[in-house]
Amino acid sequence: MNKFIVSKDVKYAFTIQGEGEPLVLLHGFTGSKKTWEECIKTWEKYFKVIALDLPGHGETDTESARTISEFCSDLQDILKMLKIDKAHLLGYSMGGRIALSFAIHYPESVHTLILESASPGLKTNAERLKRVENDTNLAEQIMEKGIIHFTDYWENIPLFETQKQLTASVRDKIRQERLSQSPEGLAGSLVNMGTGKQPSFWKRLHELEMPVLLVVGELDRKFIDINQEMQQEIEEVQLKTCEEAGHCIHVEQPEKFVKIVMEFIEKKLT
C-alpha cells in the first residue's frame, strides 16, 4: 500500500512492508519502488522493507530539483520520521550510487550497505564533464521527443541487452514502468543526479566501515571490472557475481538475488 512522507518541499511515495530489521531499497534510473515487488515477497517475511520512489520517478512529487547530496539529506530526515536509527541500505545502479553517497555522509545510519551493479562515479573531471554534456543532451531529447521515443531508445542500449532474454510478461512490466515516468522527472534526474554530477567517491571508499556487499551479474563485464576495483578499496567487503544475469540482477534473477542479499544480512546479524 502506497504511503507518502514529506521532506522539505518533496512529497516522497514509498511502501513499508513486514517487521524486523529495516531494509531500505533505492531503485535505478527509469525505475520505481515497483521494481522490487518480486523480491519484497520474500524479504517482508524477515525485514521491515521500505521502498522509495526517487526524485523524478514514480509517484514522488518534487517541487524543486534534487541533487544526490540533497536527496541523501531528505533520506536521513525520512529515516528519523519513521523512527529508524539504522538500516540495511540496498541500491541498484543509480540507486547504488545514491546509497554509497548516503553511507559516506551518514555512516551512523547504515547497518550494512548493499550495492547492485553500482559505481563510485567517474574518476576524472574530464570524464564527468563529458558525461554531464551527454546527460544534458539526452534530457533535452526526452523533453523534445517524449517518453515513448526515449523508452524505445533506452531499452535497446547495450547495458540492457540481456533483458531481451526475459519472458514477454517481465519485459512488458519493465517497459510499462519506464513509460509511466514523466519526461520532466527523468530529464531532471539526469541533469541533477546523473553520474557526471556525482562527486567521485573512489578515494573515499576506504572510509566505509560498515559491512559492504557488492553484487554484479556475470554478463555485465563493465560493472564486474568496476566492482573488482572497488573491492580492493573497501575494508569489510564481499563481492558476489550472480550467474545468468546482466545489469539488473533483481529483475533478471530475482530468486538468486534475494538469496544473496538474505545470506549476507543474516550473517552480519549473527
C-alpha positions as CSV (number, residue, x, y, z in Angstrom):
1,M,0.0,0.0,0.0
2,N,1.4,3.4,-1.0
3,K,2.3,5.9,1.6
4,F,3.6,9.4,1.4
5,I,6.1,11.4,3.6
6,V,7.2,15.0,3.2
7,S,10.8,16.2,3.5
8,K,11.3,19.9,2.8
9,D,9.4,20.5,-0.5
10,V,9.3,16.9,-1.7
11,K,6.4,14.5,-1.2
12,Y,8.0,11.1,-1.3
13,A,6.0,8.0,-2.2
14,F,7.0,4.8,-0.5
15,T,5.8,1.4,0.7
16,I,6.6,-0.2,4.0
17,Q,6.0,-3.9,4.5
18,G,7.0,-6.5,7.1
19,E,8.6,-6.4,10.5
20,G,12.1,-6.7,11.7
21,E,15.4,-5.0,10.8
22,P,14.8,-2.1,8.4
23,L,15.8,-2.7,4.8
24,V,15.7,0.4,2.6
25,L,15.6,-0.1,-1.2
26,L,16.6,2.6,-3.8
27,H,15.8,1.8,-7.5
28,G,17.6,2.7,-10.7
29,F,17.1,5.3,-13.4
30,T,13.6,4.9,-15.1
31,G,12.5,2.6,-12.3
32,S,10.3,2.9,-9.2
33,K,9.6,1.2,-5.9
34,K,7.6,-1.3,-8.0
35,T,10.8,-2.8,-9.4
36,W,11.4,-4.6,-6.1
37,E,7.9,-6.3,-5.8
38,E,9.1,-9.8,-6.6
39,C,12.0,-9.5,-4.0
40,I,9.8,-8.0,-1.3
41,K,7.5,-11.0,-1.3
42,T,10.3,-12.9,0.4
43,W,12.1,-10.1,2.3
44,E,8.9,-8.8,4.0
45,K,8.8,-12.1,5.9
46,Y,12.1,-11.2,7.7
47,F,12.6,-7.4,7.5
48,K,10.8,-4.2,7.6
49,V,11.1,-3.3,3.9
50,I,10.9,0.4,2.8
51,A,10.9,1.0,-0.9
52,L,11.1,4.7,-2.1
53,D,10.3,6.4,-5.4
54,L,13.4,8.6,-6.0
55,P,13.1,12.2,-7.1
56,G,11.8,12.4,-10.7
57,H,10.4,8.9,-10.6
58,G,7.2,7.1,-9.8
59,E,4.7,8.9,-7.6
60,T,7.2,11.1,-5.7
61,D,6.2,14.8,-6.2
62,T,9.2,17.1,-6.4
63,E,8.6,20.8,-6.5
64,S,12.3,21.7,-6.9
65,A,15.2,19.7,-8.3
66,R,17.2,17.4,-6.1
67,T,21.0,16.6,-6.3
68,I,22.3,13.4,-4.8
69,S,23.5,15.2,-1.7
70,E,20.1,16.9,-1.2
71,F,18.3,13.6,-1.6
72,C,20.6,12.0,1.0
73,S,19.7,14.8,3.4
74,D,16.0,14.0,2.7
75,L,16.5,10.3,3.3
76,Q,18.1,11.0,6.6
77,D,15.0,13.1,7.5
78,I,12.7,10.3,6.3
79,L,14.5,7.7,8.5
80,K,14.2,9.9,11.5
81,M,10.4,10.5,10.8
82,L,10.0,6.7,10.5
83,K,11.9,6.3,13.8
84,I,14.6,4.2,12.1
85,D,18.1,4.8,13.7
86,K,19.9,2.4,11.5
87,A,19.0,0.4,8.3
88,H,20.3,-2.0,5.8
89,L,20.6,0.0,2.7
90,L,20.3,-1.5,-0.8
91,G,20.7,0.5,-4.0
92,Y,20.6,-0.6,-7.7
93,S,22.6,1.3,-10.4
94,M,21.7,4.9,-9.9
95,G,20.2,3.9,-6.6
96,G,23.5,2.3,-5.7
97,R,25.4,5.5,-6.4
98,I,23.0,7.3,-4.1
99,A,23.2,4.6,-1.4
100,L,27.0,4.8,-1.5
101,S,26.8,8.6,-1.1
102,F,24.4,8.2,1.8
103,A,26.7,5.7,3.5
104,I,29.7,8.0,3.2
105,H,27.8,11.1,4.5
106,Y,25.6,9.3,7.1
107,P,27.6,6.2,8.2
108,E,25.9,6.1,11.6
109,S,22.6,5.4,9.9
110,V,23.8,2.4,7.8
111,H,24.0,-1.1,9.3
112,T,25.0,-2.8,6.1
113,L,25.5,-1.4,2.5
114,I,24.4,-3.5,-0.5
115,L,25.3,-2.2,-3.9
116,E,23.8,-3.9,-7.0
117,S,25.6,-3.0,-10.3
118,A,26.8,0.3,-8.9
119,S,29.9,2.5,-9.1
120,P,31.5,5.2,-7.1
121,G,31.3,7.6,-10.1
122,L,33.7,8.8,-12.7
123,K,37.4,9.2,-11.7
124,T,38.4,12.4,-13.6
125,N,36.9,15.8,-14.1
126,A,37.1,15.4,-17.9
127,E,35.0,12.2,-17.7
128,R,32.4,14.0,-15.5
129,L,32.2,17.0,-17.8
130,K,31.7,14.7,-20.9
131,R,29.0,12.8,-19.0
132,V,27.2,15.9,-18.0
133,E,27.2,17.0,-21.6
134,N,25.8,13.6,-22.7
135,D,23.2,13.6,-20.0
136,T,22.1,17.1,-20.8
137,N,21.6,16.2,-24.4
138,L,19.6,13.1,-23.5
139,A,17.5,15.1,-21.1
140,E,16.7,17.6,-24.0
141,Q,15.8,14.7,-26.2
142,I,13.4,13.3,-23.6
143,M,11.6,16.7,-23.4
144,E,11.5,17.2,-27.1
145,K,10.6,13.7,-28.3
146,G,8.7,12.3,-25.4
147,I,8.7,9.2,-23.1
148,I,7.8,6.6,-25.8
149,H,10.7,7.6,-28.0
150,F,13.1,7.6,-25.1
151,T,11.9,4.2,-23.8
152,D,12.4,2.7,-27.3
153,Y,15.9,4.0,-27.2
154,W,16.7,3.1,-23.6
155,E,15.6,-0.5,-23.7
156,N,18.0,-1.1,-26.6
157,I,21.2,0.2,-25.1
158,P,23.9,-2.4,-24.7
159,L,23.6,-2.3,-20.9
160,F,20.2,-4.0,-21.1
161,E,20.8,-6.4,-23.9
162,T,20.4,-9.4,-21.5
163,Q,16.9,-8.3,-20.7
164,K,15.8,-9.3,-24.2
165,Q,16.1,-12.9,-22.9
166,L,13.4,-12.4,-20.3
167,T,9.8,-13.6,-20.7
168,A,7.5,-11.3,-22.6
169,S,5.5,-10.5,-19.4
170,V,8.6,-9.4,-17.5
171,R,9.8,-7.3,-20.4
172,D,6.4,-5.7,-20.7
173,K,6.4,-4.9,-17.0
174,I,9.8,-3.2,-17.3
175,R,8.6,-1.2,-20.3
176,Q,5.4,-0.1,-18.6
177,E,7.4,1.1,-15.6
178,R,9.6,3.2,-17.9
179,L,6.6,4.5,-19.8
180,S,4.9,5.5,-16.6
181,Q,7.6,8.1,-15.8
182,S,7.2,11.8,-16.7
183,P,9.6,13.4,-19.2
184,E,10.2,16.3,-16.8
185,G,11.0,13.9,-14.0
186,L,13.5,11.8,-16.0
187,A,15.1,14.9,-17.5
188,G,15.5,16.4,-14.1
189,S,17.0,13.3,-12.7
190,L,19.6,13.1,-15.5
191,V,20.6,16.7,-15.1
192,N,20.7,16.8,-11.3
193,M,21.5,13.2,-10.2
194,G,23.4,11.8,-13.2
195,T,26.8,10.1,-13.0
196,G,28.5,13.3,-14.2
197,K,27.0,15.4,-11.4
198,Q,28.0,12.9,-8.8
199,P,31.3,13.6,-7.0
200,S,33.8,10.8,-7.4
201,F,33.9,8.6,-4.3
202,W,36.8,6.3,-5.4
203,K,39.2,8.0,-2.9
204,R,36.6,7.7,-0.1
205,L,35.7,4.1,-0.3
206,H,38.2,3.3,2.4
207,E,36.1,5.4,4.8
208,L,33.3,2.7,4.7
209,E,33.4,0.9,8.0
210,M,30.1,-0.9,7.8
211,P,29.9,-4.4,6.0
212,V,29.5,-3.9,2.3
213,L,28.1,-6.3,-0.3
214,L,28.9,-5.7,-4.0
215,V,26.6,-7.7,-6.4
216,V,27.2,-7.9,-10.2
217,G,25.8,-10.0,-13.0
218,E,28.2,-12.4,-14.7
219,L,27.2,-11.0,-18.1
220,D,27.8,-7.4,-17.1
221,R,31.6,-7.1,-17.8
222,K,31.8,-3.4,-17.4
223,F,30.5,-3.5,-13.8
224,I,32.4,-6.6,-12.9
225,D,35.6,-4.7,-13.7
226,I,34.4,-1.6,-11.7
227,N,33.4,-3.7,-8.7
228,Q,36.6,-5.7,-8.6
229,E,38.4,-2.4,-8.4
230,M,36.0,-1.2,-5.7
231,Q,36.6,-4.4,-3.7
232,Q,40.3,-3.5,-3.3
233,E,39.4,-0.2,-1.6
234,I,36.8,-1.3,1.0
235,E,37.9,-2.9,4.3
236,E,34.9,-5.2,5.1
237,V,33.5,-6.2,1.7
238,Q,32.2,-9.2,-0.2
239,L,31.8,-9.3,-4.0
240,K,29.2,-11.7,-5.4
241,T,28.7,-12.5,-9.0
242,C,25.2,-13.7,-10.0
243,E,25.1,-16.3,-12.7
244,E,23.0,-15.8,-15.8
245,A,22.4,-12.1,-15.0
246,G,23.3,-8.8,-16.6
247,H,23.0,-5.4,-15.1
248,C,19.5,-5.6,-13.5
249,I,20.1,-8.7,-11.3
250,H,17.0,-8.3,-9.1
251,V,14.7,-8.5,-12.2
252,E,16.7,-11.0,-14.3
253,Q,17.4,-13.4,-11.5
254,P,15.2,-12.4,-8.5
255,E,15.4,-15.7,-6.6
256,K,19.2,-15.8,-6.7
257,F,19.4,-12.1,-5.8
258,V,17.0,-12.4,-2.9
259,K,19.1,-15.3,-1.5
260,I,22.4,-13.4,-1.9
261,V,21.1,-10.4,0.0
262,M,19.4,-12.6,2.7
263,E,22.5,-14.6,3.4
264,F,24.7,-11.5,3.6
265,I,22.4,-9.7,6.1
266,E,21.7,-12.8,8.2
267,K,25.4,-13.4,8.5
268,K,26.0,-9.9,9.7
269,L,23.2,-10.1,12.3
270,T,24.7,-13.2,13.9
